[in-house]
Amino acid sequence: MNLTELRNKAKAITDYSPELAVYDEQIDGFINDAYNALWTERKWTFCNKLTYIDIYPDVVPLQPNGLTMGALCTFNSRRIQFSGSVFAFDLPYVWEGQVFEIQGRDYAILKVVSLTEIQLTDPFMGTSSISDLTWKCKHRFYNIPDDAVELLYIGHRDTPIVGTQTGFGKSSGLLSRTEESLNLREDFTAFYSECYINIAPVVIAPGEKLTAERYPTVDATTGDIVAGSKMELCWAFEGHGEKIGPLSTPLIFTQPPQPLVPLPNVVRITFKTFDDITVQSPTFTFAEDQLINQYEGQRKRLFFNQNFNRSTGVRLKGLPVWREITFGSTAVVPGMPGANTNTDPIRVQDEAGIYDLRFLDQMSPGNKRYDEWDGQHPRIRPYPRPIGSDVTYQHSTGGGVPNFNSSKERQFRQWECRYYKKPCKLALQTDTPEMPHEFHQLIVYKLLEDLFNKHENTKQADVYNNKYIKEIKRLEKRYVEHTDVMLIKGQFGLAYNSWAPYALDSLRKTN
């Protein structure tokens, strides 16, 4: 059953079905509460998700093209500049929040400005140099997937490159207090990690509000957001890499008619605090900014509500569905020949307080959906810190010829990660629960229990609670993970080794 069918079934059973948007939103909220309660009731097999986490080796002065990049560092300054392009910074968000070592001391990277410049969270306290070669970028902390509730497995496998048994399986998790008692070295490195430590999560602050207006000046700027165009917009902070915070207060905007002096068909968006101050970091000043400025390192991401009627300017049935605003088309008429479409999300830099929205196809229903996790992003620190790579790829200049002067060089290595995931909110009319369809009725039972309790009908609430408890036992028999009996019998030495000692071509024990 999809969201519409779940809602209609609840209305039919309660014999109360007003066609009110407010009531439908309340019902949808109860449906998602029931869905989440059921999802977290047991360790369901359908809640597992498999993904891969990229491993990043250390970045050192010697670059893939054979050139060595020295670092220009000045005492008491947070700016570090390099003599040429550091190719790894082509993925800038990977390195923000990681560790920059220079002259034997660690600093945190606040912002990757370009391929040749970074900014630190603390001023450099060593000896000034115009070409320091002691620097190193170390990827010490790894973000686990934003939709992860619990890590079930993370480890080095014999995939996808090596093709041989590594001798290492699952990396065990250590409690932070245990790690402190063992006093594990943070900078100890190896090719494989044996365990990981949960560390403090990254918390991104929420956005506040925004304003919008027709582009205020006359110039050659082009756009296709004509008078009468309607949209619902909001924004969120992005920082510490690509981590996104909670959404701001939404704004419903209608493009006004053309004034007497024609203006471009563009919408100017201004990011504001609740007291109408523009959210904008001061321009970085090399000689003065020893401390982090307000909003420094915090970019802004824009989102639009897909579940919104652009003709009437009202929300559709269901909850808001926020999707990224992307670069879209750079042509006057989107979709016409010559249009250059780009699906990368808009990232408004920390030193900018406005953004000019130019094209309607920047708000495509196919853009990536925003998932609300309250801005809290868990992280782990692997021990030992993995270094090295299995394979290095270079960007091709055509005909398969590697281009060693390109910033598209990649060093490839991964962990395999299986985790217990959070469900995505049911918001669109056709959104369907990510669970076996034959047990969607359980969501209805849980929903009805909440609804009857809301209306103080505890007798009917108990009836559906009993149905819920009875039905969930059937679900449990079929979809809860159980330990394999043969593994219990054979043991495989898992209590004493970090991997199972069995022959590679069978499950026969080797000792």
N, C-alpha and C positions, 0 to 999 in steps of 0.2 A: 504494500500500500504506500502511495506517496503522501505528501503532506496534506493535499486537498482531501484525499480519501480518509485519512486519519481524523481530520477535523470534522468532516461530514458524519462519520460514524459516531463520534462522540456526541455531536448535536442530535443525531437520530435517537440514540439511547437515552439521553437526558430529556428528550422531547422539548428542547429549547434551542431554536435556531434563528436568532435575529440576524438580519443582514446588516450588521454594524461592523465597520472596520476596526473599531476599538476592541470589540468583543473577540473578533477573529484574531487580533494580535495577542490578546490574553490567552486564547486557546492555544495558539502557536507557541507561546512561552511555556505553557503547561506541557505541551507535547515534547518540547526539547528537554524540559526538566525530567519527564518520565523516561525519555530516551537515554539521557545521561545516567539516570539512576540504574536503569537496566544494564547499560554498558559496563558500569563499574561494579555490578553485583558479583561477578565471578571473573576468573581468568579465561575468558572465552577464546577459542582458537581463531574465530573470525576477527578478533581485535588485533591480531599480530600483523606487523608490517615489516617488510625486508627492504633495506636500502644499503647504499654504500657511502662511506665517508672518505673524502679525499685526504691523503696524508701529504703534508708539505715539508720538504727538506729545507735545511738551513739555506739562507741566501747569503753569499759571501762576495767579496769584491770582484773575484774572477767571474766574468760573465760568459754565457755560452758562445759568444762570438770571439772569445779569446782575449777581449780587452779587460783591463782592470779598472774599476771605478773607485776612485778615492773619495772620501767624505770631507766636505768643508764643515767644520764644527767650530763654534765660537763659545768661549766660556760664558756661562750665565744666559745662554740663548736656547730657545726650544726649537729652533729651525736647524735642520740638517740638510745640506745640499750635496749632490753627487756630481762628479766630473762628467758623467754621461748617463745614459738610460740604464736603469736597473730593471731588467726585463720582468722580474717577478711582480713588480708594481703595476703591471698591466691588469692584474686582478687586485685593485686597491683595497677592496672591502675585506679580502682575506687577511690582510696584515694589520688592519686597524684593531687595536686592543692587544696586539701581540708584543713581543719583547725585542728591543733593539739593544744589542750589546756593543759598547765601544770603550776602548781603553780599560777593559776589565770591569766595567760597571753596566748594570741593566737599567734600561729605561722603557717605559710603555709608549707605544706608538698611538698617538691620538688621531692623526689624520694623515692619509697619503694624498698629498697635494697633486703630484704628477710623477712621471717616471724618474724625475731627477730631484724630488724634494719631499721630505716628510716633516711633520711637526710632532714633538714629544709632549707628554703630559707634564714633565718636569724639566727645568733647564739643565743643559749639559754642564757638568761640574769638573770636567777634565781639562787637559791642556789644549788650547786652541790649535787648530791645524788646517791647512788648506787642502791636504790630501792624505787623510788618515786611512790606513789599510787594516786597522784592527777591528773594524766593525763587522757585525753579523746580525741578521734578522732571524729570530728563532720562533717557530710556531709552537708555543708551549701549551696553549689552551685550545680545546676543540668544543664546538657547539654541538650538542646533540639535537636531533630534529625537533622543531618547535611543537609538533603534535605528539611528542613522546610523553607517556606517563611513567613508564618504567623500562629500563634497558634489560632485555632478556639475554642478549648475546652481543658481544662486540669482540672481534678478534681478527687475526691474520689467517687467511685461508690460502690454499694453493691456486687461487683464482684472482684476477683473470689473466695474469701475464706469466707467472713463473712456471706453473704446470708441474711442480713437484711438491711432495709433502714437506711442509716447513718445519715440523716438529713442535709447532706452537698452535694451540687451539684457542679456546675462550680466554679472554683477558678478564680476570676476576676483579670485582669492585671492592675497594677498601673504604671504610668509613674515615671521615676526616680526622677523627680523634685517634684512630689506629695509625693513620699515616703520620700524625704528629709524634706518637709514641715511638714509631720506628725511625723517625727523623730521616725520611727518604730525601735524597738530594734532588732538588728541582732540575738541575742541569745535567743529570746523568743521562747519557744517550746510549742507544743501541739500535740495531736494525729492526728488532721486534720489541713490542711492548708486552710486559707480563701481567700488568694490572692497570687499573685506572682509579683515580680519586675524584669523587664528586666535590666540586668547589662552589663557591658562592655564585648564584646566577647573576646575569646581567639584567638590570631593571631599567627600562626606557620610560621616560616621563610621558604622560599623555599630551596630545595636542589640546588646544583650548577652543579657538573659534577662527573664522575667516570672514572676509568681506569680498564682494565681487562688484564689478562695474564694467560698462563698456569701455574699451580702450580709450584713454582720456585725451590723446593727442592725435593730430592728423599727420600721418607719414605714409610711407610706401608699404607698411606692414599688411600682409594678406591674411585672410582667414575666411571661413565659411559659416561662422556662428551668427546667423542673421537674426534680425529682430523677431521676437516671439519664441526663439529657441529656449527650451526649459531644461533644467538639470538640477540634480541634488548632489552636493559636493561636501567633502570633508577632507581632513588631512591628518597625518601622524608624523611624529619624529622618527627618524632613522639614525642609528648610531652604533658604535662598537661593531663595525662591519656592516652587515645588512640586517641588523635586528630592528624590528619595528615595534613601536609602542601603541598604546590604546588610541582610538580615534577621537578627533575633536567633535564639538557640537556641529551637527550637519547644517547646511544652508541650502534652501531652495531658491534658485535664481532664475529669473526670466530676462533674456536680453532685451533691453528697451529699444524703442524705435529710433531710427536715425534722426539726429538733430539737424538743424538747418545747414550747418557745416558738416558734411558727411565724415563719419569716422570709420575706421576699419572694423570689419566684422570679427572682433577679437574680444575676449573677456579677460580683464586684468584681475587676478586673484591676489589678495593681500593677507598674509598670515598674521593673526592678531592674538594677543592675550585677552583675558576677560575684561581687563581694564583698558582695552583699546590701544595697547602699545604694540608696535610692529615687532614680530619675532625675527630678529636679525642680529647676527654676531658682528661686533666691530671689526673692521679690517685689521688683519694681523700686522703688528708693527714689530719689526725685527729687534729694535733696540729697547723696547719698553715692555713687551708682553712676556714677562717671566712667569706669570700666573695665567691660568686658563680663563679666557673671556667668557661672559655669559653666552650660552648657546653654541660655543665653539665646538666643532666636531659633530654637531647635530643637524643633519640634513632634514628636509621636509619631503614627504611623499604624499601625493594627491590621489584621492579615490572618488569614484562616482557610484551612485546607487543604480544598479541594473533594474531593480524591482520598482521602477518608477515610470509613469506614463509621461513621455516628453511632450505630448500634445496637450494634455489637460493640466499637467503640473501637479499631479497627486500620486501618492504611493499606491501600488497595486496590493492585492491581498498577499498576506505573508509578511515576513520580516524583511528589513533592508538587506540587500546583497551588495556589498561593497567590492568593487573591482579596481585594479590599478588604472590610472591614467598614464598612457604610454606616449612615446614621441609621435606615433601615427604618421600621417602623410606630411611631406614638405612641399607638395604641389598645391596650386590654388584650388583645384577641384580633386578631392580625394578619390582614388580609384581610377582616375583617368590615366592614359598613357603618360609615362614620365614621372608618375608618383613614386616617391621613395618611402616605403612603409618601414617602420621600425617598431618592434614590439618591446623594446627596453622600457622599463618604467621611468617616469619623470623623477629626477632627484634634484630638488632645489637646494643649492649649496647653502652652508650655514651663514655666509656673509650676505646672502640675498634675502629680501623680505617680500618679494612679489614674484609672480609667475604669470605669463601671458598665455592663456589657453586659446589656440588658434583654429583647431580643426575638430569636427565632430567625430571623425574616426579615431581620434585619440581615446575616445570612450567606447571602445568596441566591447560587445557582450562576451567576446571570447578572451578578453584579458584575464590575467591571473586573479583569482579571488582572494580577498583579504580574510585571514583567519584570526579571530580575536582570542588571543591567549593572555590578555592583560599586561602585555609588555614585559613579562618575566621569561627569560630565556636561560635554561640550565646549561651548564658547561661541565666538562671533565678535564682532568690533566692526566694523560697517560704516563706510566712509569715502566721502563725508562722512556724518555722522549724519543720517538722514532725519527731516524734520519735516513738519508739516502732515498733512492728510487729504483724501481724495476726497469722502467723504460723512459727515455726522454724523446719527446716529439718536437720537431721544428716546423714552423709555418712554411708551407710550400710556396715558391714563387711561380709555380706553374710547371706542368710536366713532371711533377714529383720531385723537383729539385729543392732541397731544404734551403731556407733563407736564415742564416745564422745571425743576420743583423735585424731580425724582426723581434718585436716584443711578444710574439705569439708562442714563444718557446714554453713547453710544458714538461714537467717531470711528473710521471704518473705512478701512483701507488694508492692503494685503498684498504680500508677496513670493511669487513662485512658486518652489518649491524641489523639485528632483529629486535624489535621493541613493541611494547604494548601501547597502542596509539589512542589519541583522543578522537572522538567522532566529530565530524564537521556539522555545524548547525543546520537544521532543516529550515530553509528560508523561502526558496522558490516553490511555486505550486506543485512542481513535479519532482522535487527533491525526495529521495527515497532512503530510508534507514539502511546503513551498511551492515546488515545482519540477515540471517536466513529469512526468506519471505514468509515461511510457514509460521513464524513466531512473531510477526508484526502485531498480532493481536495482544501480545503482552504489553506493548506500549499503550494500547487503548485501555487495558485493565488498570494500569498504573495511572493513566491520565484521569480515568473516571473516579478512581479513589480520591485524587486531589480535588477534582471538581465537586464531588459530593461533600467532601470535607469543607470546601469553600462555602457551600450553601448550607452547612451545618446539618447535613443528612448523614449522620455517622453510621446508621444502620446499612444504608446502601453502600457507603464507603467500605464497610467491613466485608460486604458481599464480594466486591470486586478485589479487595485485598486478598481474600481467600482464593479467588480464582487465579490471581497473580501468583501466589505462593505455590499452588498446585501445578500450574502450567510451567513455571520456571524449573521445576524438577525434571520435566521432560526435556527441556532445553539443555539442562545440565548434563543429562546422560549422554547426549549426542555431541555437545560442542564445548566441553571443558577438557583441558589438557590433563592427561594422566601419565605418570611415569611408566616407561616401557618395562614390562616384567622381565624381559631378557636382560636388560641393562642392570636391573637389581641383582639378578642371579649371577651374571658374569663379572660384575663390578668394574672390569677394565682398569683397575688401579687408579681411578679418578681421584681418590682421596689422597694419593701420594705423588702424583705426577701432574704436570700442566697439560698433558695430552694423553690420549688413550693408546697404550702400547699394543697395537694390533697390526697384522699384515696389511700392506697397502692394497692388495688385490682381493681381500676378503675381510670378514669380521673375526677371523681366527686370532686368538690372543697369542702374543709372542713371548710373554713371560707370566 
